[in-house]
Amino acid sequence: MMLGASLFLGAVALVAFLWGIKNGQFDDEKKMMNAVMQDDENELNDAAEQERKKEALRKKNYMPE
């Protein structure tokens, strides 16, 4: 029974993987490179400020509920 269930789940995973390839789910290989080029200075400054705030809270041992 366990062998049958394992084979069934493996077949489902294989079908899902092949469906993803056929429909182009894995075609965006340059997404991260293009995202970096579209960031402007304000967005990068906002991200750096958020990291500074997180680090300050971490130093205070703040634990959100």
Backbone as a chain_set.jsonl record, in Angstrom:
{"seq": "MMLGASLFLGAVALVAFLWGIKNGQFDDEKKMMNAVMQDDENELNDAAEQERKKEALRKKNYMPE", "coords": {"N": [[0.819, -1.192, 0.0], [1.923, 1.272, 0.814], [3.895, 1.541, -1.097], [2.396, 1.814, -3.424], [1.072, 4.238, -2.867], [3.271, 5.947, -2.744], [4.266, 5.756, -5.363], [2.077, 6.823, -6.736], [1.998, 9.491, -5.728], [4.499, 10.351, -6.625], [4.088, 10.218, -9.387], [2.102, 12.171, -9.676], [3.558, 14.429, -8.909], [5.471, 14.466, -10.966], [3.834, 14.897, -13.218], [2.846, 17.44, -12.548], [5.232, 18.911, -12.587], [6.024, 18.626, -15.304], [3.836, 19.907, -16.493], [4.28, 22.493, -15.541], [6.68, 23.143, -16.857], [5.801, 23.031, -19.52], [3.979, 25.167, -19.582], [5.542, 27.372, -19.151], [6.419, 28.121, -16.568], [8.95, 28.223, -15.488], [10.507, 29.985, -16.906], [11.542, 32.518, -16.337], [14.397, 33.45, -15.989], [15.982, 35.669, -15.638], [14.891, 37.427, -13.833], [15.684, 38.526, -11.32], [17.941, 40.007, -12.031], [16.867, 41.964, -13.72], [15.154, 43.24, -11.942], [16.878, 44.553, -10.214], [17.909, 46.516, -11.858], [15.709, 48.151, -12.16], [15.219, 49.308, -9.722], [15.01, 52.312, -7.882], [16.771, 55.07, -6.339], [15.39, 55.968, -4.069], [13.817, 53.755, -3.254], [15.818, 51.957, -2.542], [16.986, 53.363, -0.414], [14.821, 53.364, 1.368], [14.627, 50.616, 1.917], [17.088, 50.204, 3.196], [16.716, 51.79, 5.461], [14.622, 50.423, 6.725], [15.973, 48.065, 7.394], [17.811, 49.103, 9.244], [16.057, 49.897, 11.276], [14.995, 47.404, 12.028], [17.301, 46.193, 13.035], [17.841, 47.885, 15.205], [15.626, 47.339, 16.833], [16.128, 44.66, 17.312], [18.441, 44.832, 18.824], [17.4, 45.919, 21.133], [16.156, 43.78, 22.148], [13.515, 43.313, 21.466], [10.473, 41.644, 21.192], [8.004, 40.825, 19.058], [4.473, 40.239, 19.404]], "CA": [[0.0, 0.0, 0.0], [2.803, 2.435, 0.872], [4.565, 1.636, -2.392], [1.413, 2.36, -4.362], [0.866, 5.653, -2.549], [4.491, 6.659, -3.136], [4.291, 5.833, -6.824], [1.03, 7.758, -7.141], [2.444, 10.856, -5.426], [5.592, 10.655, -7.546], [3.51, 10.468, -10.708], [1.433, 13.473, -9.605], [4.61, 15.446, -8.907], [6.051, 14.498, -12.309], [2.864, 15.549, -14.102], [2.831, 18.863, -12.202], [6.489, 19.474, -13.077], [5.953, 18.71, -16.765], [2.864, 20.956, -16.789], [4.952, 23.764, -15.287], [7.623, 23.387, -17.953], [5.033, 23.288, -20.738], [3.31, 26.459, -19.49], [6.501, 28.453, -18.977], [6.55, 28.547, -15.177], [10.357, 28.32, -15.117], [11.189, 30.719, -17.963], [11.989, 33.844, -15.915], [15.71, 33.253, -15.382], [16.671, 36.942, -15.425], [14.008, 38.298, -13.059], [16.42, 39.265, -10.295], [18.832, 40.975, -12.681], [16.045, 43.074, -14.199], [14.601, 43.951, -10.791], [17.924, 45.437, -9.697], [18.037, 47.66, -12.759], [14.535, 49.005, -12.061], [15.173, 49.964, -8.414], [15.549, 53.662, -7.86], [17.51, 55.378, -5.117], [14.461, 56.083, -2.937], [13.452, 52.416, -2.795], [16.974, 51.387, -1.862], [17.111, 54.051, 0.869], [13.748, 52.857, 2.229], [15.0, 49.271, 2.351], [18.176, 50.34, 4.164], [16.129, 52.332, 6.694], [13.895, 49.328, 7.366], [16.966, 47.174, 7.998], [18.34, 49.779, 10.435], [15.022, 49.823, 12.312], [14.953, 46.021, 12.503], [18.498, 45.958, 13.843], [17.672, 48.615, 16.462], [14.682, 46.569, 17.639], [16.807, 43.43, 17.703], [19.371, 45.176, 19.902], [16.606, 46.167, 22.338], [15.532, 42.486, 22.467], [12.073, 43.445, 21.257], [9.843, 40.443, 20.655], [6.6, 41.091, 18.712], [3.538, 39.2, 19.869]], "C": [[0.867, 1.262, 0.0], [3.53, 2.629, -0.463], [3.627, 2.242, -3.43], [1.174, 3.842, -4.135], [2.079, 6.476, -2.969], [4.581, 6.811, -4.649], [3.251, 6.825, -7.337], [1.465, 9.202, -6.903], [3.605, 11.279, -6.327], [5.078, 10.972, -8.94], [2.803, 11.818, -10.745], [2.469, 14.591, -9.649], [5.242, 15.577, -10.29], [5.118, 15.196, -13.291], [2.825, 17.047, -13.826], [4.093, 19.558, -12.708], [6.466, 19.64, -14.595], [4.952, 19.772, -17.206], [3.5, 22.328, -16.601], [5.94, 24.116, -16.381], [6.871, 23.764, -19.224], [4.42, 24.686, -20.738], [4.246, 27.612, -19.157], [6.664, 28.953, -17.553], [8.003, 28.784, -14.775], [11.161, 29.147, -16.116], [11.817, 32.032, -17.53], [13.35, 33.763, -15.223], [16.435, 34.558, -15.083], [15.85, 37.92, -14.583], [14.784, 39.141, -12.054], [17.339, 40.312, -10.918], [18.042, 42.185, -13.175], [15.465, 43.883, -13.046], [15.62, 44.921, -10.217], [18.045, 46.676, -10.57], [16.855, 48.617, -12.64], [14.391, 49.673, -10.698], [15.703, 51.38, -8.534], [16.154, 53.931, -6.48], [16.596, 55.46, -3.896], [14.072, 54.72, -2.379], [14.604, 51.761, -2.054], [17.191, 52.047, -0.505], [16.04, 53.584, 1.851], [14.087, 51.468, 2.77], [16.112, 49.328, 3.393], [17.648, 50.864, 5.494], [15.35, 51.255, 7.445], [14.857, 48.363, 8.044], [17.556, 47.795, 9.26], [17.337, 49.713, 11.582], [14.926, 48.412, 12.889], [16.129, 45.725, 13.417], [18.393, 46.672, 15.184], [16.706, 47.872, 17.385], [15.312, 45.276, 18.135], [17.761, 43.698, 18.866], [18.638, 45.437, 21.209], [15.937, 44.885, 22.839], [14.017, 42.562, 22.393], [11.538, 42.171, 20.625], [8.387, 40.757, 20.334], [5.716, 39.926, 19.142], [2.977, 38.411, 18.739]], "O": [[0.581, 2.213, -0.728], [3.748, 3.76, -0.897], [4.036, 3.091, -4.222], [1.083, 4.617, -5.088], [1.93, 7.581, -3.492], [4.935, 7.877, -5.151], [3.52, 7.582, -8.27], [1.315, 10.046, -7.786], [3.682, 12.435, -6.742], [5.574, 11.886, -9.599], [2.894, 12.535, -11.741], [2.281, 15.587, -10.347], [5.52, 16.69, -10.738], [5.567, 16.0, -14.108], [2.776, 17.844, -14.762], [4.022, 20.682, -13.205], [6.851, 20.691, -15.11], [5.191, 20.469, -18.192], [3.283, 23.229, -17.411], [6.026, 25.274, -16.789], [7.254, 24.702, -19.923], [4.348, 25.326, -21.787], [3.783, 28.725, -18.904], [7.02, 30.114, -17.353], [8.255, 29.491, -13.799], [12.384, 29.021, -16.168], [12.574, 32.618, -18.304], [13.449, 33.982, -14.016], [17.416, 34.553, -14.339], [16.1, 39.125, -14.624], [14.559, 40.347, -11.952], [17.49, 41.402, -10.367], [18.512, 43.317, -13.054], [15.302, 45.097, -13.168], [15.252, 46.009, -9.775], [18.263, 47.774, -10.058], [16.987, 49.79, -12.989], [13.52, 50.526, -10.529], [16.71, 51.626, -9.196], [16.05, 53.104, -5.573], [16.994, 55.06, -2.802], [14.002, 54.547, -1.162], [14.392, 51.083, -1.049], [17.543, 51.367, 0.459], [16.32, 53.424, 3.039], [13.86, 51.183, 3.946], [16.082, 48.58, 4.37], [18.095, 50.419, 6.551], [15.415, 51.186, 8.673], [14.588, 47.892, 9.15], [17.779, 47.092, 10.245], [17.721, 49.497, 12.732], [14.79, 48.245, 14.101], [15.971, 45.08, 14.454], [18.812, 46.124, 16.204], [16.944, 47.787, 18.59], [15.052, 44.847, 19.26], [17.873, 42.885, 19.783], [19.191, 45.203, 22.284], [15.228, 44.908, 23.845], [13.321, 41.93, 23.189], [12.087, 41.68, 19.639], [7.594, 40.943, 21.258], [6.163, 38.783, 19.23], [2.177, 37.501, 18.96]]}, "num_chains": 1, "name": "protein.A"}
